[in-house]
Amino acid sequence: MTTTAVVTGGASGMGRSICQHLARQGHSVTVADLNGANAEQVVSEIEAEGGRALACAMDTSDRAQVDRTMEQTRSAFGPIGILVTSAGISRFEPFRQITLESWNRVIEINLTGTFHCIQSALDDMVEAHWGRVVMISSSSAQRGASRMAHYSASKGGILALTKTLGIELAPLGITVNNIAPSSIDTPMVEEWRAAGVMESTEAMARRIPVGRAGTGDDIAAACTFLCSPEASYITGQTLSVNGGSYV
C-alpha cells in the first residue's frame, strides 16, 4: 500500500533519511523544512532514484505555513496518509539562564509545531479511516538532559501527546507512535560538537552497547515499519532506537 507522506524537518539528518526510505517504499513524499534549498536537494535525490517528491519551505510554528504545505501536498499528490514530525530545535542553556523567549521558541517549534502539523493533516486520515502519525521525540524526554530543560520538556510533551492521540484516534483507523532516538550522528550533533557541548563520535560509541553511534537510516527503518500496514496493532507507543543505551 502506498500513499502520500509529509515529513517535517525532512531536509537534513534523520528527516532526510526518513524521506528517502518512504520514497523507496513507493510513497509520494513532501519534504517540509525551514531550509527550502536543502529540501529541494532532497527532492532531487529522491527523483533521481525514480521517486516522487515535493519541497515546501515551512516553519512548523506558523499555522498558516503548515496549512499551506498540507494543501500543496494534496494538490500535488492527493490525500495525506502518513505524517512524520521530525522538525525540531535544541539549545544548551543552564536552567537558571533560560529566557522566556528561548523557552517559548523551543516549545513552539518542537511541541506546538507538532500539534499544528497533526491537526492540519488529520482530516484526510479520518476520511480514509486509515493513517499513520509518527513523531520524533528524544531519549532526553525519558532520562532528562542537563542544560536542556526546554528541549526535554518539549519532547516529553510529545511522549504524552503520543499516548493520548493513540487512544483517541485508534477507533478512526489511525495509529500514532513516536521514536525516541539517542546517540544519532546528525548535522545538528556535528554543530554541537563544533560548539564543544557534545562528545566525539568515538567517545559516544564507547558507551553504546552495540558499539557504534546511530545513523539517520536506523531511525528511518523504524519509522518506515511504523508507517506500514504491518504495524496496524501498534499505537500510542514510544520506540527507543538507541543501540541499547539506558534511557
Secondary structure, 3 states (H helix, E strand, C coil): CCCEEEEECCCCHHHHHHHHHHHHCCCEEEEEECCHHHHHHHHHHHHHCCCCEEEEECCCCCHHHHHHHHHHHHHHHCCEEEEEECCCCCCCCCHHHCCHHHHHHHHHHHHHHHHHHHHHHHHHHHHHCCEEEEEECCCHHHHCCCCCHHHHHHHHHHHHHHHHHHHHHHHHCEEEEEEEECCECCHHHHHHHHCCCCCCHHHHHHCCCCCCCECHHHHHHHHHHHCCHHHCCCCCCEEEECCCCCC
